[in-house]
């Protein structure tokens, strides 16, 4: 018998599935070998975006190519020919690729274009090319078109950046369009010039950008993508996006794209749905091609042309825009035919029951390619199933992601705040939720999701303080609900950060408890942009309590940088004191003490720290600069005695972090 895959060696519970894991490795190897025999390697294979689409060639002529194997006729229409459907017909070539060559002066920068396609079913529609690099929306008709984008001067990059130096990803998740004070759509350059410096100052080292791939409905948060290679024109030009990435790199920030390869918008007018009239093409033509929860189309990852299209998309964003990696959206939906609608209560669910092996192959290819293009790439999977090996290398039998989102943690906090009194919080359950994960597969912890910021839901701050935030956030106001909310907001974020993963993520504004929901323009609000914003001035105002939460976030990340958190071995429990509502733990070299009691402060609290040592205060949620009551003396040194015990004062609703003195 051949040697067990390392994934199985590391987890003996996977031994019954060793052959299945070997099979995945073998299929990946054979696929890469086949690609190498055809094109020379995965990198060359992923150059598809330069082959199909509308491109100006090195010799000065234009080449138009589109993969439409089922189409009966195809023509290029646009401003250049007054949208004449007969004058510029494409010819059918090999492998279902249609093409047309035009002289250099035929197309001009800024002109709108589409393809007129007579499909296999006889339908005739004007469609947007699948690899178009820019789309624009008519402000009156709201119709989207492809746009020729060939500026006279290419963007000149100013900064080189290597993300491999980031051992603990501290991720600031952001939406460019809603990143400003005013209720309007904000631009890539505005974000680069005004928001990036804030992110850097807070101590984050990664920016994750949502809603960059073009999407027809703004309110979809960018998850119903129509044109996968087109940066949304709502926020500016492709050069403006490059400026944003370049500026971030100059500040020492890695930039991730929230890439959507899990599904696509159904719209035929803007998207890929039934592009050649065959009923499928990029998507499954039966019920597998319909996503029941998202009302969208699901890709056919078993079709080589679809895999090549998506792999080319990976290369495009990393090469043309220099993104440092991706947060892959909807990975759970990709991995399983049931789209994640089941309980993952047995290992069979990861290897036998309803698994889309074609999707796993695609993801293995995508992570392999990304690492070839940029060896330090950060590749984060949005997965709630806990599939073993998702964040193990393909060489070890895994899928190849570097991290997965710890999606159960924000759900836990919402349920706790919604259904349980403070006095009844179960500390064992809290510890279990924050630490129960597959070690050796890095997690990104977060206390609340971006979905909670949308209208109809509540952020952590709003669950804690609700409407009192509108009336009692003055710096000197001691309203009890707000006092409780400020204290618990800091504690919840700190314990999630310290124990919940090997990286950290926050959605913009949540770090200072932004009080409003996000409400995209829609019929229900008369298409208003008023609440489609982030009010940074709240955190900047010295007369408001938001400044305390912002200051705490900055101090927490500074403490983490000094102590190499959170990318450390698993946290060690030192004491769970159910009676006094105290959790004591060690992560790396720091000691963490959380007093969750509503009213019980303990002046001589004792617990054991094996190994002894001296410690000093590294972070105190009760510090006055964080809106606390200044009950802890920061000058005290805490010495572990001969019984491995330490004594300290732990105030109610306060957390302390001690580091070696």
N, C-alpha and C positions, 0 to 999 in steps of 0.2 A: 504494500500500500504506500502511495506517495505521502510525503510529509504533510501534516495538517497545515492549512492556511494559518498565518499568525493570528488572524481574527479569532479562530477557534482555539488556538493555543492560549490566548489571553482570556477566553471565556469558555470553559469546558462545557457549559450548558448548551453551547452551539454544536457540540460534537455530532448529534444526529443529523445536522444540516451541513456537514462538512462537504459532502459531494455536491450539494446545491451551490455552495459558495465557490467550490472549485469550478463548477460549471459556468458561473458568472465570470470568473477570471478567464477561463478558456475562451468564452465567447468574445470578451473584450480583446484578448490577444489576437484572435482570428480576425476580428473586425479591423483592428489597427493594421495587421499584416495585409489584409485585402486593400485597405486604403493606401498603404505604402506602395503596393504593386501598381496601383492605378495612378497615383499622383506624386509619389515620393515621400509622403508622410502626412501626418495630421495637420501640420501648419499649412502646407500647400492646399490640402483638401478644404481648408476653412477659408480660402480666398474667394468663395463663391460670390460674395457681395461685390467684388470687382468685375465679375464676369456677367452676371445678370443685372438688369436695371438699365439705367440710361447714363452712359459714361462717355466723356471726351477722351479719345485715345491719344497715345503719344505722338502719332503721326498727324494729329489735328482733326481727324474725322470723328463723328459721333457713332456709337454703336448702341443699339437698343436690343436687349434680349429678355425673354420671359419664358419661364417653364410653365407650359400650358398643354400638357399631352392630350387632353380631351377636347380642346378647342377646335372649331371648324374654320374660323377666320379671326385674324387679329390685325388691328391697325392702330397707329399712333395718332392721337388727336391732341389739339392744344391751341394756344395762342398763335403759334407759328404758322398754322394752316387754317386758321379760323374754324377749328374744330370740325374739319372735313373728315368724314369717316371712310372716304374712298381713296384719298390721295396718297396716303403713306401706309401701305400694307406691309406687314411683316411676313416673312417666308418661313414655312415649317422646316426645321432642321432635325438633326438627330436627337434622340432621347426626349422628344417632346418639347424642344427648345425652339421658340420662334425668334427671328432676328431681322433687323433692318439696319443698314448702314446709311448715314447721312453725311453730307459735306460739313465742314467745320462751321460755316456760317449759318447753318440751318436752324440751330437752336441757340437761344441767347439766355444769359443769366437772368433769372427772375421770371421767366415765362412759365405758365401753367401747362401741364400735360396730363393726359390719361391714356389708357388703352381702351379701345372699343373692341369688345370680345364677343364673338358669336360662339356660344358654348356648345358642349356636347348635346345638351337638351334642346338646342335651337334658340335659347334665350339670347337676347342682345343687350349688353349693358356697357356703360362707360365705367371702367374700374381703375383704381390706383395701382401702379406697378408694385410688386411685392417687395422689391429691394430699393424703392425710392428713398433718397437720402433727405428729403425735406417735403413736408406737406404744409399747405396753408388753407385757412378757412375763409370763405367769402363772408364779410361782415353783414351782408344783407340777406343772401340766400342761405347762409350757413353751410354751404356745400364745401367739402374738402376736395382739393386737387393736389396732385404732385407738382413740385416746382423744381425747375432746373436751377441747380445751385453751383455756380462756377465763378466765384469771385476772382477778380484779377490778381489778388495777392493772397497767398496762403497764410494761415495764422503762424506766427513765429513764437515758438515755445521758449520760455525763459528759465524754467526750472526742471531739473532732473529729480526723480524721487524713487526710492526703493522701500516698499512696504515691509520687507523682510525683517526690519528692525523692530517691528511692533510685536511685542510678546503678549501684551494684555490689550486687546482692542477695546477702546473706550469710544463707543459709537454714538454720534449725535445724528439722529434721524430727522430729516428735514424735507419739507415741500417748498420748493422755490416760490411758487405762485402766491402762497399765502404767508410769506415770511416777513412782511412789512407791517407797519402800523396802520396804514390806510387800507380801507376796504376796497381793494382792487387787485388786479393781477400784477405781481412783482416780477422782476426780470432776473436773468442769470447774473448780469453785472451788478445789479443792486444787491443781490444776495452775496456775491463775492466781496463787495466793498464794505458792506455793513454788517452782515451776519457772520461771515467766516471769522473776522477778528474776535467776535464775542465767543465763538466756539473755542477758539484757541485759548483765549483768556481764561475760560472755565477750566481748562485742563484736558479737554478731549483730544484724541489723536486720530480719529476717523470721522468722516462725514458720509452719511448714507443718504443718497438723493432718491426721493420718490417721484413718480409721475413724470419721468423724462421721456420715455418712449411715447410716441404720439398716440393720443386717445381722443375719440370724438366727444365723449361726455366728461366734462370737467369734474363733475360730482362723483365719478367712479374712483377718485383718489389715484387715478393712473393705472388701474388694474384691468380695464377693458381695452387692451392695446389693439390698434388698427394697423399702424405702420411701424414695424419693429426696428427699422434702421433710421427712422427719422426722429431727431430730438424735437420735442414739441415746440412748435413755433410760437405758442402763447407767451413763452418767457424770453424770446429773442432768437438770434441766429445761431447756427452751429459754432461760429467763431466766438460768440458770447459764452457758450457752454465751455468751450476750450479755455477761455479766459478764466472761468470759474475754477476749473480743475487745476489750471496752472497756478492761480493765486493760492489755492489750498495747498498745493505742493510747496510753494514758496514759504508758507507758514508752518510747514512740517506736518501737514494733515494728509492722510490717505483719503481717497474718495472711492466709495462703493456705489454701484448702480443697483437699484432695486429692479432687477430684471424679471420680466414676466414671460416664462416659457411654459407655464402650466396650462394656459388657455388663451383664447383670443376673443375679441368682440364678434358678435354674430353679424353685425351690420355688413351688408353687401356693398353699400355705397362707399364705405371707407376702408373696409377690411379685406381679409383673405377668404372669407367664407364662400365656398363653391366657385372659386375664381375661374375655373375652366368649364363650369356647367356639368361636371361629371358627378356631382353630389358629394365629393370628398376632397381629393387632392391633398391639402395640408392636414386635413382632419379625417377622423373615421367617418364613414358614410352611414353607419348604423347608429344605434342608440349610444354606443360608446363615444361617439363624437359630440354628445350633448352633455353639458354639465348641469345637473338638475338644480343645484343650489345657487349657482352663479349666473345662470341664463347665458352661457357662453359656449364656445366651441373648444373641443379637446383635441390636441395634436395626435397624429398617428406616428408615434415614435418608431414604429417598426418599418417605416418606409425610408429607405436610404436618403432620398432627396430631401425629406423633411428634416432628418438628422443633420444633413449637410447645411440646410438653410439655417437651422438654429445654431449650429457650431460656427457658421460664418458670422452670425450675429454676435456671438461671444467675442470672436476675434475683432470685429468691427469696433465695438465699444472700447476694447482694451487698446487697440492699435491707433485708431483715429482720434480718440478722445482721452486716451491714457488713464482710463479708470484702473484702479488697483485691485479690483475684484468685484464680487457681486453678492447681493442678498437674493437668493433664488426664491421667488414667491411661490407659494402653493405647492411645495414639494410633496406633502402628504397626498394631495390630490393626484399628483403625477404617479406616485408609487403604486397606487391601488386602483383597480377598476371600480371599487365602491366609493372612491374619492375620499376615503377616510371615515366613512359613516359606519363605523363598527367599533366594538371594544377590543383593544389590543391586549388581550388577556392570556395569550399563549404564543410561543415562538412560531407555531405554524402560521400565524397571521402575517409573519414577516417573510415567509419562504414558500408557502403553498397556497394559502387561501386568498384569492383575488389579487395577487401581485402582478403588476404590469412589468414583466421582465424587459420589454423593449424600452420602457422609460428608464429603468435602472441602467441599461446599456448606454442610453443617450447621456444620462447624468455622469456616468463614468468617463465617457468620451469628453464631455464638457469640462469636467474638473481636470482631466489630464491635459487638455489643450490649454486651459487657463494657466496651469502651472508651467507648461512649456513656454508660453508667451511671457510670463512674469513669475519666476520661481517663488516669490514671496507673496503671491496673490492671496487675499482673504476671500474665502468662499463659504458663505453662510446659508444653511438650509432652513427654510421655514417649515419645520416638521413637528407635528405633535404626536406621531405614532411611536417614536422611540426606536425606529428600525436599527438593529445592531449593525455596526459597521458603516453607518452613513458617514461618520466623520473619521473613518480609518482610510488609509491610503489604498488605492486599487491594488498595489503590490501585496498588501496584507489581506486582501479579500474584501475590502470595503468599497464605498462609492466615491470617496475622494474629497469630500468636503472638509474644510478646516474647523468649522464650528456649526452647531445647530442652535436655534433659538429655544430657550427654556420656556416654552409656551404655557406650561401649567402654572407658573408662578403668578402672573397677573390675574389669571382666573381665580387662583386661591385667594388673593387679597380682596378681590371684589366680593366673592362669596362670604368671606369672613366679615368684612365691613357691613355687608348688606343684611346678614342673617344672625350675627352673634354679638352679644354685648361684650364690651371690653373685658369685663370681669370673668367672662367664660371662655376666653381664648385658650385653646389647647396648645401648650408649648411643644409637646411631643409631635403633634401633627405639623406644627410650624417648622420644626427642625427637619422632619421627614420630607416635607414638601420642598424645602430649600436645598436639601442635600441628596435626595434620591435621584441619581442619574448614573449613566454609564461612564465611570471614570476612565480616562484614556481617550474619551471622545469629548472634546471641549464644547462647553455651552456658553451662550451669551445670555446673561441674566437681565431681566428688566421687570420693573415693578408694575408697569401699566403699558398698554398697547396704544398705538395711534388711533385705533378704532374707538377707544373710549373718549377721545377728544371730539368725536363727531356729535352733531346735534342728535338728541335722543338717548345719549349715553352720558356717563359721568367720568371725569378724571379722578385720580386718587384724591386730589385736593378737594374736589367738589363732593365726593362721597364723605369726606371727613368734615367739611365745613359748610357745604351747601350754600343757601342764600345768605348766610351770615358773612360770606366773603364780600358781598356787595356793600355792607354797612360797617364792618368792624375790623378792617385790615389796617387801620391806622397804627403806626408804630407804638404808640403809647396806650392803645386800647387793650384792655385785659379781659375781653369777652371770653367766657369759659369755653364755648364751643370752638372758637378760633384758637384759643390757647391749646386745647386738646389736639386740634387738627394740625397745628404747626409742629407740636411735639411728635405726634405719631407719623406725620409725613416724613420727617427726618429719620426716625427710627426704622420705618418700613423700607425706605430707600437704602439706608445703610446696611441693614441685615441682608437685604436682597443682593446688594452689591458685594458684600463681604463673603457670603456663603453660597449664593445661588448659581455661580458659574465661574468660567475662566475669562470672561469678558463682560462688558456692561453696555447697555443701550438705554437711551432716553429719547423721547420724541420732543421736538422743539417746544419750549415753553413750559413743559412739565417740571423741569428742574426748579423753577421758581413758583410753581403752583398756579399757572395761568388760569384765571377764573372763568373764562368763557369757553363754550363749545365752538367747534368749527362748523360753519354752515355754508356749504357751497351754494352758488346761485341755482335756484330751482323754482318751479312754478309755485310751490308752497310759500316762498318768501319773496314773490314778485321779482325773481331773478336778481336778488340783491347780493352784493359783495361785502356788505357791511361787517358780517361776522367771519369773513374769510381772511383772517389776519392774525397776527401775533403782536401783542402790546408790550414791547420791550421796555417801554417807559415805566411800566409798573415796577419792574425789577430795579430800575435806575432811580426811582423816586425815594429819597431818604426818609420820607414821612410815611412810608407804607411798609408792611411786614413782608412783602414779597422779597425785599432786599435780604431778609434773614435767610430765606430758603436758597436764594441764589448764592449767598456767601457760604452757606453750608455745603452746597454742591461743589463749589470751588475748593473748599478746604478738604472735603472728602477725597477728591481726586488728587490733590497735592499729597495727602497722607498715603494714598494708594501708590503714587509714583515713588515715594521714598521707600516703601516697603514691598514693592513689586507685587502688588495685588491688582486683580484677583487671580492672576495666573499662577496659582500655587497648588500643591497637593491638597487632597480633601481636607476640609475643616475637621478638627478634633473636638469632640464635645468634652468640656471640662465639668459642667454641672447644668442640669436642668432642674430647677427648683420650682416645682408646681405650686407649693404653698405660698412662696413669696413672689411668684411670677417672674423669675430671673433665669436668663439663659447666659451661660459663660462658655466661650469657645476659643479655640486657637486656630488661626489660619496663617501658615507661614510662621513669621516671627512675632506676629501681633496677637494680643489678647483682646477679646471682645466681650463686653458685659452689657446686657440689655435688661433693664428693669421695666417690665410691661405692666406693673401694678398701677392701678388708678390713683392710689393714695398712700402707699406704704413705702416710705423711704427708710433705708437701713444704714445706720451710721457705722457699724462694724461688721460688714458682710465678709464672710470668710469662705474661700474655696481653694481647691488644690490646683497648682500649676506644676506638673511633673517636670523635673529638670532644674527647678529653681531659677534664680536670676533676679536682676533688678529691672524695674520698668518705670517708664515715665508716661505722662499723659500725651497722647498723640492727637486725639480728637474727642471733643465733649459736646454732645448735642445740647447741653444745658448752658453753653457759653452765651454770654449776653450778645455777642456779635451775631449769633444765630437765633436770637429771640428767646433765649433761655433765661434762667433765674440766677445764674452765676453761683451755684451751690458747691462747685468743686474747685479746690485750690490747685491751679495748674503747676505749682512749683513742687508739689509733693513727689517724692520718689517712693515707689512701692517695692519693698523687698520681700522676696519669698523666704519664709523661715525654714528651720531645720525639718519641719514636718511637711514641707512642700506646700504650705498654706500662705495665702496673702490676705490681708485685710484692707478693705476700702469702704468708702461711703458711696452707696448707690441710690441716688434719688429716684422717686417714682417717675415713670414715663421719661426715662433718660437712658442714653447709651454712651458708653465710654470705650475708647480704643486706647490700649496701652502698647507701647513699643519698647524694645530693649533700651535701657538707659546707657 
